[in-house]
Structures are given as structure tokens and as C-alpha cells.
Amino acid sequence: MTISLTIVGLGYVGLPLAQEACRSGLAVTGLDTDSSVVAGLMSSVSHIDDIDSTGVAEMLAAGFNATTDSACISDSDVIIICVPTPLDDDGTPDLSAVKAATRTVSEHLQPGSLVVLESTTYPGTTEDTVRPLLESGSGLTAGVDFNLAYSPERIDPGNPEWGLRNTPKIVGGLTPACTERAVQFYEKIVDTVVPTVGLREAEFAKLLENTYRHINIALINEMAVFCHELGIDLWASIDAAETKPFGFQAFRPGPGIGGHCIPIDPNYLSWVAKRVGYRLRFVELAQEVSERMPAYVARRTQDALNRLKKPLNGSHIVLAGVTYKANVSDQRETPAKPLVVHLRRMGADVSFIDSHVDNFVVAGSEVPRILDIGEAARSADVVVLLQAHDEFLESTELGGADCILDTSGKFTGDHVDRL
Ligand SMILES: NC(=O)c1ccc[n+]([C@@H]2O[C@H](COP(=O)([O-])OP(=O)(O)OC[C@H]3O[C@@H](n4cnc5c(N)ncnc54)[C@H](O)[C@@H]3O)[C@@H](O)[C@H]2O)c1
């Protein structure tokens, strides 16, 4: 019997999941509140990096249907919730999309279904927030009438090696039977499923992974500042340290953290820790160090100009790659934005070049875009390479700039300053 699956939220997480489920022969419906996303997908237009229009067309040919009509839930064996979990202005977790999506699911939930939350969140959300909403809206009991599980998404946008299918999938259920049902389901889509002893362990595993990454990025960024003062080539030291076959994982410096995960998820952990009277000082420190990086890059831009006997005030600075990581178009939380604020405040004339980004608006004002790499290199007093998109690494022209501040450690030469 073909399993029918509804995925609630068709973004960076939900759409690749829908694609993999289609490839596995499931009957997949995507439910999203954004009618433009739904209309786009139904016309084979993708809005995320890792899936192109051909990919969406293949999904549609395999029977995929995108809709804003939640009635599809009542025909579903499995419902997976992949909606955003941002922060409020004051840094507290904003579960409004999770709650709204859960209420929608509860209104149509049928006995025998499996409901899985994939959105990143703090431990306890599935049991304490999702479960009661599902039960009160449906009149059904979790673990008895329907199965409930949590499975964190580990997607790494733009990663050509590790995708949804070959990255092990963690699954934790409300009861052992819920875990078993969720494991059996995910085994149809991914190569390896890793069950946890419960919901909270699965929820915490995701925060642990991202907090580990957050802290190590901050550590290496702090080392970058310190090594520059001492005249040590940190990039060479990392390459050397990386030869140790055990006990060291290489992280490399950058202009600051971005995206929907690393800058946000550790706050979910801090918030839940504060509720039980505990301060996660490592997390707070990592936050502080990372937030300083854009200002530090602005200062290093000024230093680079100083060596050329030029002031930053009035100089033309071209930012190469303004997304939060290389080879993606996602601008969420990109460190390029605070960098622009710092550079403008210091009087610089800032432009950007990035084939992944058409419009780059900072503090309500558009940053002028340069389309041609040669023109960017020729017109800039300093090119600040923020994200080493393939287009920059493959270009023979970018290296021709008078001065490059390279935050990615990819360029060398007398005219290159590396972070
Ligand atoms: N982007 C990543 O790389 C990544 C990786 C791992 C985990 N996550 C986590 O996955 C979750 C989703 O992130 P994302 O990047 O896919 O978000 P996204 O913003 O790309 O997509 C979310 C989609 O959900 C839709 N949506 C919002 N509220 C809805 C509702 N009530 N009903 C139906 N649809 C609704 C939005 O319209 C949007 O299309 C978050 O918790 C995030 O932390 C993201």
C-alpha cells in the first residue's frame, strides 16, 4: 500500500524532504500557508537552492501536489511539520508557526496517523506544546490513537556530498511504539535511521550539534583575531592540526555566523536553561565573539586601506558573496548586513557582487550591485571576499584586484590580506 504523506511547510527543510519522499514512491502532498510558494511549485518553480525547476518538475511527475488546503491531512498516513522556529525581538523562541501548523493538523487528524515534528526547537516542545494541541483539536490521544515523534532535520544547504538520504536521521517517539513507527517510516526515505530513547533526547541532539558548531566557530574566530596580532598564519596552523587523525575537528574562521540555524538554535538552548535557573556561559560567549566579527572585518578593511595610504572614508569597497555561506542564495542572518552598516558608518562607498543575490538591502537602503567580476576587481579599493562562491574561485579576474581582504582563506599573494 502506498503511504500518503503530508509535509507542512515547504521551505529549505520541507521541500527536500518532499523530493526524497517522492523518489521513494510515497504519495506526497505539501501544505504551505504561502500561496505564492504553492503556485510556484505547481508551475515547476523552485524557491530554494538545492532543488532546481527540473527537480520540481520530476516531483510533480511523480504525483507531488502542493496546496494551501489543509483538508489533505485527513487523507494522510504521516504528517511532518517543517515550519520556521525563529526568535522574537527579545531573543525568546517564537513557536507561533509550530503552534499554528499543529492546530491545523489537529483539526483533520485521523486515528492511526503518525505526526512528526522536524522544526528545530527546545527539548519538551513535542510533548508539552505539540501533543496537547493535537489532542485537544482532534479529541484523539497521542501514543494510543495516533503516533507522535520528533526527528530533527540535519540538512546542510549547498553540501554536494551529504544530502537527506545519506545523512543519518535521528528519531525519537513519545512511546516505544511511536519510535518504532517513525523509524519504519523514515527507513523508506533515508539510508540510516538512529532511534533515541525518547522525544527530548532527539530534540536535544539537534541543539547539541548546532551549539557544538557555534562554539567551535566562535573559538576559531577568536583565534583568528589573536593570530593576526601575533603574525601567525592561522590557516596554515589549522591545516597542520587537521593532520591529527583523532581528537581534532577543523573549523575555519569567517566573517561571522549566519543562516537559520547556528545564530538561532543555541538561543533555544539558553532559553530553556534559563528557565531552570542555569546560564549557558559557553553559548553566551560564543554569541558575543561571533557578533563582533563583522566589526572586526570592517576594521581589517580599514587596515588594508591604511597600508595603501588610503582612508576608508570615501573608498569603494566591494563585498564579494553576501549570503550566509558559500554557493547558496540564503541571506538570513548574513554577517554581510552588519558589515555594511559598519562600513557605511565609517564613510565607505559599498557595493556587492553575488550571482546568487539580485537585491541586497541593508537598513532600508539598497546596496548597489556589480554584475561583472572584472569590473568589481577594477573598481574596488578593496574587495572583501565574504563567501567563496565557486564563481569567485573559478574566476581569473578577482585575483587581479589591487587589494583583497579574504575571509575565506582561499586567495594568496602580496595584495591579499587573509582573516
Ligand atoms: N534551513 C536549514 O538549513 C535548516 C536546517 C535544519 C533545520 N532547520 C529547521 O527547520 C525548520 C524549518 O526551516 P526552513 O529553513 O525550512 O524554513 P523556511 O522559512 O525555508 O520554510 C518554512 C515554510 O513554512 C511555511 N509555513 C509557515 N507557517 C506555516 C503554517 N502554519 N502552515 C503551513 N506552512 C507554514 C512558510 O510559508 C515556509 O514556506 C526550522 O525550525 C529550522 O530551524 C532548518
The ligand as a MOL file (V3000), in Angstrom:
LIG
                    3D

  0  0  0     0  0            999 V3000
M  V30 BEGIN CTAB
M  V30 COUNTS 44 48 0 0 0
M  V30 BEGIN ATOM
M  V30 1 N 17.3440 25.9260 6.6390 0
M  V30 2 C 18.1110 24.9980 7.1720 0
M  V30 3 O 19.2260 24.7810 6.7100 0
M  V30 4 C 17.6330 24.1500 8.3410 0
M  V30 5 C 18.3890 23.0270 8.6970 0
M  V30 6 C 17.9600 22.2230 9.7570 0
M  V30 7 C 16.8010 22.5570 10.4540 0
M  V30 8 N 16.0730 23.6700 10.1150 0 CHG=1
M  V30 9 C 14.8660 23.9380 10.8780 0
M  V30 10 O 13.7330 23.5250 10.1060 0
M  V30 11 C 12.6140 24.3990 10.3400 0
M  V30 12 C 12.1370 24.9920 9.0230 0
M  V30 13 O 13.1890 25.8010 8.4890 0
M  V30 14 P 13.2500 26.2120 6.9660 0
M  V30 15 O 14.6310 26.7510 6.7450 0
M  V30 16 O 12.7600 25.1070 6.0970 0 CHG=-1
M  V30 17 O 12.1750 27.4070 6.9410 0
M  V30 18 P 11.6340 28.1990 5.6390 0
M  V30 19 O 11.3100 29.5520 6.1140 0
M  V30 20 O 12.5610 27.9840 4.4850 0
M  V30 21 O 10.2780 27.4160 5.2460 0
M  V30 22 C 9.2040 27.2990 6.1080 0
M  V30 23 C 7.9190 27.2190 5.2790 0
M  V30 24 O 6.8640 27.0060 6.2140 0
M  V30 25 C 5.7330 27.7580 5.7810 0
M  V30 26 N 4.8440 27.9570 6.9170 0
M  V30 27 C 4.9590 28.8190 7.9560 0
M  V30 28 N 3.9340 28.6700 8.8250 0
M  V30 29 C 3.1510 27.6780 8.3160 0
M  V30 30 C 1.9390 27.0480 8.7510 0
M  V30 31 N 1.3630 27.4160 9.8830 0
M  V30 32 N 1.4070 26.0960 7.9820 0
M  V30 33 C 1.9990 25.7160 6.8060 0
M  V30 34 N 3.1630 26.2690 6.3560 0
M  V30 35 C 3.7080 27.2320 7.0990 0
M  V30 36 C 6.3220 29.0330 5.2260 0
M  V30 37 O 5.4290 29.6650 4.3400 0
M  V30 38 C 7.5970 28.4940 4.5300 0
M  V30 39 O 7.3390 28.1790 3.1710 0
M  V30 40 C 13.1120 25.4280 11.3420 0
M  V30 41 O 12.7660 25.0030 12.6400 0
M  V30 42 C 14.6220 25.3980 11.1740 0
M  V30 43 O 15.2980 25.7840 12.3590 0
M  V30 44 C 16.4710 24.4590 9.0600 0
M  V30 END ATOM
M  V30 BEGIN BOND
M  V30 1 1 1 2
M  V30 2 2 2 3
M  V30 3 1 2 4
M  V30 4 1 4 5
M  V30 5 2 4 44
M  V30 6 2 5 6
M  V30 7 1 6 7
M  V30 8 2 7 8
M  V30 9 1 8 9
M  V30 10 1 8 44
M  V30 11 1 9 10
M  V30 12 1 9 42
M  V30 13 1 10 11
M  V30 14 1 11 12
M  V30 15 1 11 40
M  V30 16 1 12 13
M  V30 17 1 13 14
M  V30 18 2 14 15
M  V30 19 1 14 16
M  V30 20 1 14 17
M  V30 21 1 17 18
M  V30 22 2 18 19
M  V30 23 1 18 20
M  V30 24 1 18 21
M  V30 25 1 21 22
M  V30 26 1 22 23
M  V30 27 1 23 24
M  V30 28 1 23 38
M  V30 29 1 24 25
M  V30 30 1 25 26
M  V30 31 1 25 36
M  V30 32 1 26 27
M  V30 33 1 26 35
M  V30 34 2 27 28
M  V30 35 1 28 29
M  V30 36 1 29 30
M  V30 37 2 29 35
M  V30 38 1 30 31
M  V30 39 2 30 32
M  V30 40 1 32 33
M  V30 41 2 33 34
M  V30 42 1 34 35
M  V30 43 1 36 37
M  V30 44 1 36 38
M  V30 45 1 38 39
M  V30 46 1 40 41
M  V30 47 1 40 42
M  V30 48 1 42 43
M  V30 END BOND
M  V30 END CTAB
M  END
